[in-house]
Amino acid sequence: MLKATIVGSVWSTKRLDDVPPGSILEVEVDAGARLLAFDPLGCGAGERVIIATGSVAAAWFKGPSPPIDALIIGSIDEDTPSEA
């Protein structure tokens, strides 16, 4: 899992029928990389989120797995740094 911040959204008027309802958001992970993640929760810009990636993300959906490899699975209410 990754922690990330939502930095934007992607608008698409056409998409595959296999992709369920939801938004596609651009996120910046804590390591600095950016990626697109599917959002079934209705999150918004600036929000901190938890993302599952790879086959785990696609397997969350019922039925055949849609072509999704990054899924927002939670919104972070409080982010406390761990002590080393």
C-alpha positions as CSV (number, residue, x, y, z in Angstrom):
1,M,0.0,0.0,0.0
2,L,1.0,3.6,-0.6
3,K,0.2,6.9,1.0
4,A,-0.4,9.7,-1.5
5,T,-1.9,13.1,-2.0
6,I,-4.5,13.8,-4.7
7,V,-3.1,16.5,-7.0
8,G,-5.7,16.5,-9.9
9,S,-8.3,14.6,-11.8
10,V,-8.5,13.1,-15.3
11,W,-11.6,13.8,-17.4
12,S,-12.5,11.1,-20.0
13,T,-15.7,11.1,-22.1
14,K,-14.9,7.5,-23.3
15,R,-14.0,4.5,-21.3
16,L,-14.2,0.7,-21.4
17,D,-17.4,-0.9,-20.3
18,D,-15.3,-3.0,-17.8
19,V,-14.4,0.0,-15.8
20,P,-17.0,0.6,-13.0
21,P,-18.4,4.0,-12.0
22,G,-15.8,6.2,-10.3
23,S,-13.2,8.9,-10.9
24,I,-9.7,8.7,-12.2
25,L,-7.4,10.9,-10.1
26,E,-3.8,11.9,-10.4
27,V,-2.0,11.3,-7.1
28,E,1.6,12.0,-5.8
29,V,2.9,9.3,-3.6
30,D,5.1,10.2,-0.6
31,A,8.2,9.1,-2.6
32,G,7.5,11.9,-5.2
33,A,6.2,9.8,-8.1
34,R,2.9,10.5,-9.7
35,L,0.3,8.0,-10.9
36,L,-3.3,7.6,-11.9
37,A,-5.6,5.9,-9.4
38,F,-9.2,4.8,-9.6
39,D,-11.4,6.4,-6.9
40,P,-14.7,4.8,-5.9
41,L,-14.9,6.9,-2.7
42,G,-15.4,10.4,-4.1
43,C,-12.1,11.9,-2.8
44,G,-10.9,15.4,-3.7
45,A,-7.8,17.5,-4.5
46,G,-5.4,17.9,-1.6
47,E,-6.8,14.9,0.3
48,R,-4.4,12.3,1.7
49,V,-5.3,8.7,0.7
50,I,-4.2,5.1,0.9
51,I,-3.7,3.3,-2.4
52,A,-3.5,-0.4,-3.2
53,T,-1.7,-1.3,-6.4
54,G,-1.3,-4.2,-8.9
55,S,-3.4,-7.3,-9.0
56,V,-4.7,-6.5,-5.4
57,A,-6.4,-3.4,-6.8
58,A,-8.1,-5.1,-9.7
59,A,-9.2,-8.1,-7.5
60,W,-11.2,-5.9,-5.2
61,F,-14.0,-5.7,-7.8
62,K,-16.6,-8.4,-8.1
63,G,-16.7,-10.4,-11.3
64,P,-14.0,-10.1,-13.9
65,S,-11.1,-7.9,-12.9
66,P,-11.3,-4.5,-14.6
67,P,-8.1,-3.0,-16.1
68,I,-7.2,-1.0,-12.9
69,D,-3.8,-1.3,-11.2
70,A,-4.1,1.5,-8.6
71,L,-7.1,1.9,-6.3
72,I,-7.9,4.4,-3.6
73,I,-9.0,2.3,-0.7
74,G,-9.1,4.8,2.1
75,S,-8.9,8.5,3.1
76,I,-6.3,9.4,5.7
77,D,-7.9,11.3,8.6
78,E,-4.7,11.7,10.6
79,D,-1.2,11.0,9.5
80,T,1.3,10.5,12.3
81,P,4.9,9.9,11.5
82,S,6.5,6.7,12.8
83,E,9.4,6.9,15.2
84,A,12.6,5.3,14.0
